[in-house]
Amino acid sequence: MSANIHDLLRARATNPDKTAIETPDGQRITYRELYARAGRMARALVDLGVEPGDRVAAQIDKSPDAIVLALACFRAGAALLPLNTAYTLTELEYFLGDAEPALTLCRPGQLEAVRALSERLGLRAVESLGDRGDGTFLARVAQTSEEPPTVPRARDDLAAILYTSGTTGRSKGAMLTHENLSSNAEALVSLWRFTADDVLIHALPVYHTHGLFVATNVALLAGATMIFQPKFDADAVMAAMPRATALMGVPTFYTRLLEHPGLTRAATQHMRLFVSGSAPLLAETHELWRERTSHAILERYGMTETNMITSNPYEGDRIAGTVGFPLPGVSLRVAEPEGGRVLAQGEVGVIEVKGPNVFKGYWRMPEKTAAEFRPDGFFITGDLGMVDARGYVHIVGRAKDLIISGGFNVYPKEVESEIDAMEGVVESAVVGLAHPDFGEGVAAVVVRVPGASIDEFAIREALEGRLAKFKQPKRVFFVEALPRNAMGKVQKAALREAYKGAFQP
């Protein structure tokens, strides 16, 4: 029996005339139309020479056709390679050269430049796909009629390659299989109680696992409707809420919605679920949201390499600062970063996971893949965390962000939590900088509330009685905003680079 996720999703579309995707311009695509378009697009892929196992790279703007493309790739047995639309041609050269796609899709305005780049790399077809139903590829799709049969796929066959953000070193292509995607979608539909009655506000990008595979696959598997917004816009999200039941977002969504005058209990009464992920949600945001709306945001935890790992419960306590429990079928443990010794409950170490959600490895990096797995098959996430007495998982930070000052371990999140709780502070990021006496010195980068007078002296003085001396920041810097990547994660590598000489004589 084929494990192709296309077949799984299509089989769940039991009401073919139901709207699968609607757009701000009034376009409505039914499930019947969605899978028919995916079939024609799969034929166009095959006609361009795409074979099972080939890669299809796509640097395209968000539109329903981006979802149709994903389904078409699954149907044709190809692996989708979604690429951030912010990547320059120089950056694109690395990804195309590494993945060697059989077909590259780009925005219409980039066609000539991407074709020249692909020719230089010795790659085959390049076509364009716009967000308004335009582009050379859709012209090809319009000329097709016969839908090809779905290519049978094994559970371990590639469905997608998603490159990591590459904030440190070379970007790595995480190889995701059909089982990785289908098992995760099935678990989340069950845990989050998604049904065909749901209407999901989809304001996430579709070149990242959160928007492309978590939000989309959950909605499609449930037979739900997606209100497909080109990007996050607080006004547009608020306008959609009366007709919606769920929103999946990153913390920035919620902080910006909290600034919207229309956010009230009445405005959110039709909603049943707010999900946050991709970056840590401040406890303050969690509490403010509950006060304003009476809803508790459901925070979950995942990675490009693992899809979703944990989730706070649908029913039960959604505890701010935690990411809940491991998903069904997912094993999680906390271990020493170096030796791998499994640690006891309440101890901080690196989170390791194993299950059908965990990726196959890094594309063309067998040594790197081997180094990231323990001999018993557990993947080393690189995230520091612990499991509390109730079984809730807490994320402390990234192992690479751990600060060792004077021989003592400093976990940035502990310091950040203290600073974030101070009056006049919006948020903070704590990093370790080279220090002549301590190896690394703790430094805090803080965003103030507009008009607040809190300064470096006030922050350091407030921490004196709350943290051990070695944990206290030796310097505090103030910025208008913390640098973040496309999914809202603070780029601590950029902060370390920006302030690297702060403790040097």
C-alpha positions in Angstrom: 0.0 0.0 0.0 1.4 3.4 -0.9 2.3 5.8 1.9 2.1 8.9 -0.4 0.7 11.7 1.8 -1.2 13.0 -1.3 -3.5 9.9 -1.1 -4.0 10.3 2.6 -5.0 14.0 2.3 -7.3 13.4 -0.7 -9.0 10.4 1.0 -10.0 12.7 3.9 -11.7 15.2 1.5 -15.0 13.6 2.0 -17.0 16.7 1.0 -15.5 17.7 -2.4 -17.7 20.7 -2.8 -16.6 22.3 0.5 -14.3 25.3 0.3 -10.7 24.3 1.0 -9.0 27.7 0.4 -10.5 31.2 0.2 -8.5 34.4 -0.5 -8.9 38.1 0.3 -9.9 38.8 -3.3 -12.9 36.5 -3.1 -11.4 33.4 -4.7 -12.8 30.1 -3.4 -11.3 26.8 -4.2 -13.2 23.6 -3.4 -11.6 20.4 -2.4 -12.6 19.0 -5.8 -11.0 21.9 -7.6 -7.9 21.7 -5.4 -7.0 18.1 -6.2 -8.0 18.5 -9.8 -5.6 21.4 -10.1 -2.9 19.4 -8.3 -3.4 16.6 -10.8 -3.0 18.9 -13.8 0.1 20.5 -12.1 1.6 17.1 -11.5 1.1 16.3 -15.2 3.0 19.6 -16.1 5.8 18.5 -13.7 6.1 15.2 -15.5 6.0 16.8 -18.9 8.9 19.0 -17.8 10.9 15.9 -17.0 10.4 15.6 -13.3 10.8 12.0 -12.2 10.1 10.3 -8.8 12.8 11.3 -6.4 13.7 14.5 -8.2 13.7 17.8 -6.4 11.4 20.7 -7.3 12.7 24.1 -6.0 10.3 26.9 -5.4 11.1 30.5 -4.5 7.6 31.8 -5.1 5.2 34.2 -3.3 2.4 32.9 -1.2 -0.7 31.9 -3.1 -3.1 28.9 -3.3 -1.0 27.6 -6.1 1.9 27.2 -3.7 -0.2 24.6 -1.9 -1.3 23.1 -5.2 2.4 22.8 -6.1 3.1 20.9 -2.8 0.3 18.4 -3.6 1.4 18.1 -7.2 5.0 17.3 -6.1 3.7 14.6 -3.7 1.5 13.2 -6.4 4.4 13.0 -8.9 6.7 11.5 -6.3 9.0 14.5 -6.3 10.5 16.2 -3.3 9.5 19.9 -2.8 12.2 22.3 -1.9 10.6 25.6 -0.7 12.9 28.6 -0.5 12.5 31.8 1.5 11.5 34.6 -0.9 14.0 36.9 0.8 17.0 34.9 -0.4 19.2 36.8 -2.9 20.5 35.2 -6.1 23.8 34.7 -4.4 22.1 32.7 -1.6 19.9 30.9 -4.1 23.0 29.7 -5.9 24.0 27.7 -2.9 20.7 26.0 -2.5 20.3 25.2 -6.2 23.8 23.9 -6.5 23.4 21.7 -3.4 20.0 20.3 -4.2 20.3 20.1 -8.0 16.6 20.4 -8.7 15.1 19.0 -11.9 12.8 22.0 -12.0 13.1 25.5 -10.4 10.1 27.7 -10.0 10.6 31.4 -9.4 8.6 34.7 -9.4 7.9 36.0 -12.9 10.1 39.0 -12.4 13.1 36.8 -11.6 12.8 34.4 -14.4 15.6 35.7 -16.6 18.1 36.0 -13.7 17.2 32.5 -12.3 17.5 30.9 -15.7 20.9 32.4 -16.2 22.0 31.1 -12.8 20.6 27.7 -13.4 22.3 27.5 -16.8 25.6 28.4 -15.1 25.0 25.5 -12.6 24.1 23.1 -15.3 20.5 22.6 -14.1 17.5 21.8 -16.3 14.1 23.5 -16.4 13.3 26.9 -14.9 9.7 28.3 -15.0 7.9 31.1 -13.3 4.9 31.0 -11.0 3.2 34.2 -9.8 0.7 34.9 -7.0 -2.0 36.1 -9.4 -2.4 33.0 -11.5 0.4 34.1 -13.8 3.7 32.7 -15.0 5.1 30.4 -17.6 4.5 27.3 -15.4 0.7 28.0 -15.1 0.6 28.5 -18.8 1.9 25.0 -19.2 -0.6 23.7 -16.6 -3.4 25.3 -18.6 -2.5 23.2 -21.6 -2.8 19.9 -19.7 -5.9 17.9 -19.1 -5.0 14.3 -18.3 -4.1 13.7 -14.7 -1.2 11.2 -14.1 -1.7 8.4 -11.6 -0.3 9.1 -8.1 3.2 7.7 -7.8 3.4 5.1 -5.0 5.7 6.1 -2.3 7.2 4.2 0.7 7.0 5.7 4.2 10.7 6.5 4.0 10.6 8.2 0.6 11.4 11.9 0.4 8.5 14.3 0.4 10.4 17.6 0.9 13.8 19.1 1.7 13.7 22.1 4.0 16.9 24.0 4.5 17.7 25.2 8.0 18.1 28.9 8.6 21.9 28.7 8.5 22.4 31.3 11.3 25.7 29.5 12.1 27.6 27.8 9.3 26.3 26.2 6.2 22.6 25.7 5.7 21.6 22.0 5.9 18.8 20.4 3.9 16.6 18.4 6.3 15.1 15.4 4.4 11.4 14.9 5.4 9.6 11.8 4.4 6.0 11.0 3.6 5.7 9.3 7.0 7.2 12.3 8.8 4.5 14.6 7.4 1.5 12.3 7.6 2.2 11.0 11.1 2.6 14.5 12.4 -0.5 15.8 10.7 -2.6 12.9 12.0 -1.3 13.4 15.6 -2.1 17.2 15.5 -5.6 16.8 14.0 -6.4 14.5 16.9 -4.7 16.5 19.6 -6.0 19.9 18.5 -9.5 18.5 17.7 -9.6 19.8 14.1 -12.7 18.8 12.1 -14.3 19.8 8.8 -16.2 22.5 10.7 -13.0 24.4 11.4 -12.0 27.6 9.6 -8.3 28.4 10.0 -6.8 31.8 9.5 -3.6 31.1 7.5 -1.3 34.1 7.7 2.0 32.3 7.8 4.6 32.0 5.0 4.6 28.8 3.0 8.4 28.3 2.7 8.7 27.1 6.3 7.4 24.0 8.0 5.0 25.9 10.2 2.9 27.4 7.4 3.5 24.8 4.7 3.2 21.5 6.7 1.7 22.2 10.1 -1.0 24.6 9.3 -1.8 23.4 5.8 -1.6 19.6 6.3 -3.7 19.8 9.5 -6.4 21.8 7.7 -6.4 19.6 4.7 -6.4 16.4 6.7 -9.4 17.6 8.7 -11.3 18.8 5.6 -11.3 22.3 7.1 -11.3 25.6 5.3 -8.3 28.0 5.2 -8.7 31.7 5.0 -5.5 32.2 3.0 -3.9 35.6 3.7 -0.8 36.7 1.8 1.0 37.8 5.0 0.2 38.7 8.6 -1.8 41.9 8.9 -3.5 42.6 12.2 -6.5 44.3 10.6 -7.0 41.4 8.2 -6.8 38.8 10.9 -9.2 40.7 13.1 -11.6 41.0 10.2 -11.5 37.3 9.6 -12.0 36.2 13.2 -15.8 36.3 13.2 -15.9 33.6 10.6 -12.9 31.6 11.9 -12.3 29.0 14.6 -8.5 28.8 14.7 -5.3 30.8 14.2 -1.8 29.4 14.0 0.9 32.0 14.5 4.3 33.0 15.8 4.6 35.1 19.0 4.8 38.3 16.9 1.3 37.7 15.7 0.0 37.8 19.3 2.0 40.8 20.4 0.8 42.8 17.5 -2.8 41.7 17.9 -2.6 42.7 21.6 -1.9 46.3 20.3 -5.1 46.2 18.1 -8.0 48.1 19.6 -10.4 45.6 18.2 -9.1 42.6 20.2 -11.8 41.9 22.8 -13.6 38.9 24.2 -16.5 39.6 21.9 -14.3 39.7 18.9 -12.7 36.3 19.7 -15.8 34.5 21.0 -16.2 32.5 17.8 -12.6 31.2 18.0 -11.8 27.9 19.7 -8.1 27.7 19.4 -5.0 30.0 19.2 -1.7 28.2 18.6 1.8 29.7 18.9 5.1 28.3 17.8 8.4 28.7 16.0 9.8 30.9 18.8 9.3 31.2 22.6 6.1 33.0 23.7 6.7 35.4 26.6 4.7 34.5 29.8 3.6 38.1 29.8 2.1 37.8 26.3 0.3 34.6 27.4 -1.2 36.3 30.4 -2.2 39.5 28.6 -3.9 37.4 25.9 -5.9 35.5 28.5 -7.0 38.7 30.2 -8.1 40.4 26.9 -9.8 37.4 25.2 -10.4 34.7 27.9 -8.5 32.3 25.6 -5.3 30.6 26.6 -2.8 30.4 23.8 -1.7 26.8 23.1 2.1 26.7 22.7 3.8 23.9 21.0 7.4 23.0 20.1 9.0 21.7 16.9 11.9 21.9 14.5 12.5 21.8 10.8 14.1 18.4 11.4 11.4 16.9 13.5 8.1 18.6 12.6 6.1 19.0 15.9 7.5 17.3 19.0 5.3 18.5 21.9 2.1 20.4 22.5 0.4 21.9 25.5 -3.0 20.1 26.0 -6.2 21.0 24.3 -8.0 20.2 27.5 -6.0 20.8 30.7 -3.6 23.4 31.9 -1.7 25.4 29.2 1.1 26.6 31.3 3.0 29.7 30.2 6.7 29.1 29.6 6.2 25.4 28.8 5.6 23.6 25.5 3.5 20.7 27.0 3.9 17.0 26.5 5.4 14.8 23.7 3.0 14.0 20.9 1.7 10.4 20.7 4.4 8.1 19.3 7.2 10.6 20.1 9.8 9.7 22.7 11.6 12.5 24.4 14.4 12.5 26.9 16.9 15.0 28.4 20.6 14.1 28.3 24.0 15.5 28.9 25.1 17.4 25.8 28.5 15.7 25.6 28.3 12.2 27.0 24.7 11.6 26.3 23.9 10.3 29.8 20.1 10.5 30.4 19.3 13.0 33.1 16.7 12.8 35.8 13.4 14.8 35.9 14.0 18.4 36.6 17.6 18.5 35.4 18.6 20.7 32.5 20.2 19.1 29.4 19.9 18.7 25.7 16.5 17.5 24.4 16.6 14.3 22.3 13.7 12.8 20.4 12.8 9.7 18.5 9.7 8.8 16.5 8.0 8.8 13.1 8.2 12.6 13.0 12.0 12.7 13.0 13.6 13.4 9.6 15.7 11.1 7.5 18.9 13.1 7.8 20.7 16.0 6.1 20.9 16.1 2.3 24.3 14.9 1.1 25.8 15.3 4.6 26.2 11.7 6.0 28.8 12.8 8.5 26.7 15.6 9.9 23.7 13.3 10.0 25.6 10.6 11.9 26.9 13.2 14.4 23.3 14.4 15.2 21.9 11.0 16.1 22.7 8.8 19.2 23.5 5.1 18.5 20.0 4.2 19.7 18.3 6.4 17.1 17.5 9.5 19.2 18.0 12.8 17.4 20.0 15.5 19.3 17.9 18.6 18.9 20.5 21.1 20.3 17.8 22.6 22.4 18.3 22.8 26.2 15.4 21.9 28.3 14.0 20.0 31.2 10.9 18.0 32.1 9.1 19.1 35.3 7.3 17.0 37.9 4.0 17.1 35.9 5.7 16.0 32.7 5.6 19.4 31.0 8.6 20.2 28.8 10.4 23.5 29.3 12.8 24.9 26.7 15.7 26.7 28.3 17.5 27.7 25.1 19.9 26.5 22.4 22.9 24.5 23.5 25.0 26.8 21.3 23.6 29.7 23.3 24.7 28.3 26.7 27.0 30.7 28.4 29.9 29.4 30.4 31.2 32.2 32.6 34.1 31.5 35.0 33.4 27.8 34.7 29.7 28.2 35.6 26.8 27.4 33.2 24.4 30.3 32.6 21.1 29.5 30.8 20.0 32.7 29.0 16.3 32.2 29.5 16.6 32.3 33.3 18.2 35.8 33.0 15.8 36.9 30.3 12.8 35.9 32.4 14.0 38.1 35.2 14.6 41.1 32.9 11.4 40.7 31.0 9.4 40.9 34.2 10.7 44.4 35.0 8.6 47.4 34.5 9.5 49.3 31.4 11.0 46.3 29.5 9.3 44.8 26.4 11.7 41.9 26.0 15.4 40.9 26.2 18.0 38.6 24.8 20.9 37.4 26.8 24.2 36.3 25.1 27.7 35.4 26.1 30.6 37.6 24.9 34.3 36.9 25.0 35.7 38.1 28.4 39.4 38.3 29.3 38.8 37.1 32.9 35.7 34.8 32.7 36.0 33.3 29.2 32.5 34.5 28.5 30.7 37.4 30.1 26.9 37.7 30.3 25.4 40.6 28.3 21.8 41.6 28.0 20.2 43.3 25.0 17.0 45.0 26.0 14.0 46.5 24.2 12.4 49.2 26.4 8.7 50.2 26.5 8.5 53.5 24.5 9.1 56.4 26.9 10.4 54.1 29.8 13.4 55.5 31.7 14.8 52.1 32.9 18.6 52.1 32.3 21.6 49.7 32.6 22.1 50.6 36.3 18.5 49.9 37.2 18.5 46.5 35.5 21.8 45.4 37.0 20.7 46.7 40.5 17.4 44.8 40.3 19.1 41.6 39.4 21.6 41.7 42.3 19.2 40.1 44.8 17.6 37.7 42.3 20.4 36.0 40.5 23.8 34.5 41.5 26.6 36.9 40.7 27.9 34.8 37.8 24.5 35.0 36.1 24.2 38.8 36.3 24.8 40.8 33.1 28.1 42.6 33.1 26.7 44.9 30.4 23.2 45.9 29.3 22.6 47.3 25.8 19.4 48.9 24.5 17.9 48.5 21.0 14.7 49.5 19.3 14.0 45.8 18.3 15.7 42.5 18.5 16.9 41.0 15.2 14.7 38.0 14.2 14.6 35.6 11.3 11.5 35.1 9.2 9.8 32.9 11.8 10.3 35.3 14.7 13.3 33.6 16.3 15.8 36.0 17.9 19.1 35.8 16.0 21.5 35.6 18.9 24.4 35.0 16.5 23.8 38.5 15.1 23.8 39.9 18.6 27.0 38.2 19.5 28.6 39.6 16.4 27.3 43.1 17.0 28.6 43.3 20.6 31.6 41.0 20.3 34.2 43.5 21.5 32.2 44.8 24.5 34.5 43.2 27.2 37.8 43.5 25.3 40.4 45.9 26.9 
